[in-house]
Amino acid sequence: MSEPASISLGIATRYATALFELAKEEGALKALEADTTALAEALRISPELAAAIASPMVSRDDQGRVIAAVGAKMGLSALMANTLALMSKKRRLFVLPQLLNNLTDRIATEKGEMTAEVTSATALSAAQAKKLAETLKARVGKTVKLKTTVDESLIGGLVVKLGSTMIDTSVKAKLAALQNAMKEVG
Protein backbone atom coordinates (compact mmCIF):
# COMPACT_ATOMS: atom_id res chain seq x y z
CA MET A 1 0.00 0.00 0.00
CA SER A 2 1.36 3.43 -0.80
CA GLU A 3 2.29 5.72 2.04
CA PRO A 4 -0.41 8.38 1.41
CA ALA A 5 -3.09 5.67 1.14
CA SER A 6 -2.00 4.06 4.40
CA ILE A 7 -1.97 7.46 6.12
CA SER A 8 -5.50 8.17 4.87
CA LEU A 9 -6.64 4.75 6.01
CA GLY A 10 -5.10 5.34 9.44
CA ILE A 11 -6.88 8.68 9.80
CA ALA A 12 -10.19 7.17 8.69
CA THR A 13 -9.77 4.24 11.09
CA ARG A 14 -9.18 6.52 14.07
CA TYR A 15 -12.26 8.63 13.32
CA ALA A 16 -14.36 5.52 12.62
CA THR A 17 -13.27 3.87 15.87
CA ALA A 18 -14.14 6.95 17.92
CA LEU A 19 -17.46 7.53 16.16
CA PHE A 20 -18.47 3.88 16.41
CA GLU A 21 -17.60 3.62 20.09
CA LEU A 22 -19.48 6.84 20.94
CA ALA A 23 -22.55 5.67 19.01
CA LYS A 24 -22.38 2.29 20.75
CA GLU A 25 -22.17 3.92 24.19
CA GLU A 26 -25.13 6.15 23.38
CA GLY A 27 -27.16 3.29 21.90
CA ALA A 28 -27.22 5.12 18.59
CA LEU A 29 -25.90 2.44 16.23
CA LYS A 30 -29.12 2.45 14.17
CA ALA A 31 -28.81 6.20 13.61
CA LEU A 32 -25.12 5.80 12.78
CA GLU A 33 -25.96 3.06 10.26
CA ALA A 34 -28.62 5.25 8.63
CA ASP A 35 -26.23 8.22 8.48
CA THR A 36 -23.45 6.07 7.03
CA THR A 37 -25.70 4.63 4.34
CA ALA A 38 -27.12 8.05 3.43
CA LEU A 39 -23.70 9.71 3.21
CA ALA A 40 -22.24 6.87 1.13
CA GLU A 41 -25.17 7.16 -1.28
CA ALA A 42 -24.78 10.96 -1.43
CA LEU A 43 -21.08 10.61 -2.31
CA ARG A 44 -21.93 7.98 -4.91
CA ILE A 45 -24.55 10.05 -6.73
CA SER A 46 -22.95 13.49 -6.34
CA PRO A 47 -19.54 13.90 -7.93
CA GLU A 48 -19.71 17.56 -6.88
CA LEU A 49 -19.92 16.61 -3.20
CA ALA A 50 -17.10 14.10 -3.58
CA ALA A 51 -14.97 16.76 -5.29
CA ALA A 52 -15.78 19.37 -2.62
CA ILE A 53 -14.58 17.16 0.23
CA ALA A 54 -11.52 15.85 -1.59
CA SER A 55 -10.19 19.01 -3.22
CA PRO A 56 -7.42 20.93 -1.48
CA MET A 57 -8.56 23.92 -3.56
CA VAL A 58 -11.80 24.19 -1.56
CA SER A 59 -11.18 26.22 1.58
CA ARG A 60 -11.70 24.82 5.05
CA ASP A 61 -14.60 27.21 5.63
CA ASP A 62 -16.27 26.30 2.34
CA GLN A 63 -15.90 22.58 3.07
CA GLY A 64 -17.41 23.18 6.50
CA ARG A 65 -20.38 25.03 5.03
CA VAL A 66 -20.94 22.37 2.35
CA ILE A 67 -20.85 19.46 4.78
CA ALA A 68 -23.00 21.30 7.33
CA ALA A 69 -25.61 22.07 4.65
CA VAL A 70 -25.56 18.47 3.42
CA GLY A 71 -25.85 17.18 6.99
CA ALA A 72 -28.79 19.47 7.75
CA LYS A 73 -30.56 18.59 4.50
CA MET A 74 -30.08 14.85 5.13
CA GLY A 75 -31.09 15.09 8.78
CA LEU A 76 -27.89 13.51 10.07
CA SER A 77 -27.62 12.70 13.75
CA ALA A 78 -25.85 15.20 16.00
CA LEU A 79 -23.01 12.73 16.54
CA MET A 80 -22.34 12.36 12.81
CA ALA A 81 -22.83 16.08 12.12
CA ASN A 82 -20.38 17.00 14.91
CA THR A 83 -17.83 14.48 13.65
CA LEU A 84 -18.08 15.86 10.12
CA ALA A 85 -17.69 19.40 11.47
CA LEU A 86 -14.57 18.35 13.37
CA MET A 87 -13.18 16.59 10.31
CA SER A 88 -13.84 19.71 8.25
CA LYS A 89 -12.13 21.92 10.81
CA LYS A 90 -9.08 19.61 10.81
CA ARG A 91 -9.10 19.29 6.95
CA ARG A 92 -9.79 15.56 7.16
CA LEU A 93 -12.96 15.31 5.03
CA PHE A 94 -10.92 13.72 2.23
CA VAL A 95 -10.99 10.44 4.21
CA LEU A 96 -14.79 10.38 4.39
CA PRO A 97 -15.20 7.52 1.86
CA GLN A 98 -12.75 5.32 3.83
CA LEU A 99 -14.45 6.33 7.10
CA LEU A 100 -17.85 5.29 5.75
CA ASN A 101 -16.49 1.94 4.52
CA ASN A 102 -14.88 1.34 7.90
CA LEU A 103 -18.11 2.21 9.75
CA THR A 104 -20.14 -0.05 7.46
CA ASP A 105 -17.79 -2.95 8.26
CA ARG A 106 -17.88 -2.26 12.02
CA ILE A 107 -21.67 -2.03 12.10
CA ALA A 108 -22.02 -5.23 10.07
CA THR A 109 -19.62 -7.05 12.40
CA GLU A 110 -21.56 -5.79 15.43
CA LYS A 111 -24.80 -7.10 13.90
CA GLY A 112 -23.22 -10.44 12.94
CA GLU A 113 -23.39 -9.65 9.24
CA MET A 114 -20.96 -9.82 6.36
CA THR A 115 -21.05 -8.01 3.04
CA ALA A 116 -20.38 -9.91 -0.14
CA GLU A 117 -19.37 -7.98 -3.23
CA VAL A 118 -21.03 -9.74 -6.14
CA THR A 119 -20.25 -8.94 -9.76
CA SER A 120 -22.42 -10.60 -12.39
CA ALA A 121 -22.72 -10.45 -16.16
CA THR A 122 -26.38 -9.44 -15.87
CA ALA A 123 -28.39 -7.95 -13.02
CA LEU A 124 -29.48 -10.54 -10.47
CA SER A 125 -33.19 -11.03 -9.96
CA ALA A 126 -34.56 -10.76 -6.42
CA ALA A 127 -34.94 -14.55 -6.28
CA GLN A 128 -31.35 -15.11 -7.44
CA ALA A 129 -30.00 -12.59 -4.94
CA LYS A 130 -31.99 -14.20 -2.12
CA LYS A 131 -30.77 -17.70 -3.06
CA LEU A 132 -27.16 -16.50 -3.27
CA ALA A 133 -27.41 -14.74 0.12
CA GLU A 134 -28.86 -17.92 1.68
CA THR A 135 -26.10 -20.07 0.16
CA LEU A 136 -23.40 -17.72 1.44
CA LYS A 137 -25.06 -17.57 4.86
CA ALA A 138 -24.95 -21.38 5.06
CA ARG A 139 -21.26 -21.26 4.19
CA VAL A 140 -20.12 -18.58 6.67
CA GLY A 141 -22.78 -18.84 9.38
CA LYS A 142 -23.58 -15.13 9.31
CA THR A 143 -26.20 -13.03 7.62
CA VAL A 144 -24.80 -11.90 4.27
CA LYS A 145 -25.74 -8.62 2.62
CA LEU A 146 -25.06 -8.44 -1.10
CA LYS A 147 -23.46 -5.46 -2.78
CA THR A 148 -24.08 -6.18 -6.45
CA THR A 149 -22.58 -4.72 -9.60
CA VAL A 150 -22.90 -5.68 -13.25
CA ASP A 151 -19.92 -6.28 -15.54
CA GLU A 152 -20.97 -7.53 -18.96
CA SER A 153 -17.39 -8.50 -19.81
CA LEU A 154 -17.80 -11.54 -17.52
CA ILE A 155 -20.02 -13.06 -20.27
CA GLY A 156 -21.76 -15.24 -17.68
CA GLY A 157 -21.40 -16.44 -14.10
CA LEU A 158 -20.43 -14.54 -10.95
CA VAL A 159 -17.46 -13.16 -9.07
CA VAL A 160 -18.11 -13.16 -5.32
CA LYS A 161 -15.81 -11.51 -2.78
CA LEU A 162 -16.67 -12.43 0.79
CA GLY A 163 -14.11 -11.26 3.30
CA SER A 164 -10.74 -12.52 2.09
CA THR A 165 -12.32 -15.22 -0.09
CA MET A 166 -12.96 -14.74 -3.79
CA ILE A 167 -15.04 -17.14 -5.84
CA ASP A 168 -14.85 -16.63 -9.59
CA THR A 169 -17.28 -18.72 -11.65
CA SER A 170 -17.37 -16.33 -14.59
CA VAL A 171 -17.13 -17.55 -18.16
CA LYS A 172 -14.40 -14.96 -18.69
CA ALA A 173 -12.22 -16.59 -16.00
CA LYS A 174 -12.88 -20.08 -17.38
CA LEU A 175 -11.91 -18.94 -20.89
CA ALA A 176 -8.73 -17.34 -19.52
CA ALA A 177 -7.85 -20.57 -17.69
CA LEU A 178 -8.47 -22.59 -20.86
CA GLN A 179 -6.31 -20.16 -22.87
CA ASN A 180 -3.47 -20.54 -20.33
CA ALA A 181 -3.79 -24.33 -20.42
CA MET A 182 -3.58 -24.27 -24.23
CA LYS A 183 -0.46 -22.06 -24.11
CA GLU A 184 1.23 -24.55 -21.77
CA VAL A 185 0.53 -27.46 -24.13
CA GLY A 186 1.62 -25.71 -27.34
MOTA-V31253 format. One record per pair of residues at least 12 apart in sequence whose ideal C-beta (glycine too) atoms are under 7 Angstrom apart, sorted by the first residue. I is the first residue (numbers start at 0). GAP is how many residues later the second one is. D is the distance in whole Angstrom. If there is no record, write none. Layout:
i=I gap=GAP d=D
i=I gap=GAP d=D
This chain:
i=7 gap=87 d=5
i=7 gap=90 d=6
i=8 gap=89 d=6
i=10 gap=81 d=6
i=10 gap=84 d=5
i=11 gap=83 d=4
i=11 gap=86 d=4
i=11 gap=87 d=4
i=11 gap=90 d=6
i=12 gap=89 d=6
i=14 gap=68 d=7
i=14 gap=72 d=7
i=14 gap=84 d=5
i=15 gap=83 d=5
i=15 gap=86 d=4
i=15 gap=87 d=5
i=15 gap=90 d=6
i=18 gap=60 d=7
i=18 gap=64 d=5
i=18 gap=84 d=7
i=19 gap=83 d=6
i=19 gap=86 d=5
i=21 gap=57 d=6
i=22 gap=56 d=6
i=25 gap=53 d=7
i=27 gap=49 d=6
i=27 gap=51 d=6
i=28 gap=78 d=6
i=28 gap=81 d=7
i=30 gap=46 d=4
i=31 gap=45 d=7
i=31 gap=47 d=7
i=31 gap=48 d=7
i=31 gap=71 d=7
i=31 gap=75 d=7
i=32 gap=74 d=5
i=34 gap=41 d=5
i=34 gap=42 d=6
i=34 gap=45 d=4
i=35 gap=64 d=5
i=35 gap=67 d=5
i=35 gap=68 d=6
i=35 gap=71 d=7
i=37 gap=36 d=5
i=38 gap=61 d=6
i=39 gap=60 d=5
i=41 gap=28 d=7
i=41 gap=32 d=7
i=42 gap=53 d=7
i=42 gap=54 d=6
i=48 gap=21 d=7
i=51 gap=14 d=5
i=52 gap=14 d=7
i=52 gap=40 d=4
i=52 gap=41 d=6
i=52 gap=43 d=6
i=53 gap=40 d=5
i=59 gap=28 d=7
i=59 gap=29 d=7
i=59 gap=31 d=6
i=62 gap=25 d=5
i=62 gap=30 d=6
i=63 gap=21 d=7
i=63 gap=24 d=4
i=63 gap=25 d=7
i=66 gap=17 d=5
i=66 gap=21 d=5
i=66 gap=26 d=6
i=67 gap=17 d=7
i=70 gap=13 d=6
i=107 gap=37 d=7
i=111 gap=30 d=5
i=111 gap=31 d=6
i=112 gap=29 d=6
i=112 gap=30 d=5
i=112 gap=32 d=6
i=113 gap=26 d=6
i=113 gap=28 d=5
i=113 gap=30 d=5
i=113 gap=48 d=6
i=113 gap=49 d=6
i=114 gap=30 d=5
i=114 gap=32 d=6
i=115 gap=20 d=6
i=115 gap=28 d=5
i=115 gap=30 d=6
i=115 gap=31 d=7
i=115 gap=44 d=6
i=115 gap=45 d=7
i=115 gap=46 d=4
i=116 gap=30 d=5
i=116 gap=44 d=4
i=117 gap=14 d=7
i=117 gap=28 d=5
i=117 gap=29 d=7
i=117 gap=30 d=5
i=117 gap=40 d=6
i=117 gap=42 d=5
i=118 gap=30 d=5
i=118 gap=32 d=5
i=118 gap=35 d=7
i=118 gap=39 d=7
i=118 gap=40 d=4
i=119 gap=28 d=7
i=119 gap=30 d=6
i=119 gap=34 d=7
i=119 gap=38 d=5
i=120 gap=30 d=7
i=120 gap=31 d=6
i=120 gap=33 d=4
i=120 gap=34 d=6
i=120 gap=35 d=5
i=120 gap=36 d=7
i=121 gap=28 d=7
i=122 gap=27 d=5
i=123 gap=24 d=6
i=128 gap=17 d=6
i=128 gap=19 d=7
i=131 gap=14 d=7
i=132 gap=13 d=6
i=135 gap=26 d=6
i=139 gap=22 d=7
i=152 gap=19 d=6
i=153 gap=16 d=4
i=153 gap=17 d=7
i=153 gap=18 d=5
i=154 gap=15 d=7
i=154 gap=16 d=4
i=154 gap=17 d=5
i=155 gap=14 d=7
i=155 gap=15 d=4
i=156 gap=12 d=4
i=156 gap=13 d=4
i=156 gap=14 d=5
i=157 gap=12 d=7
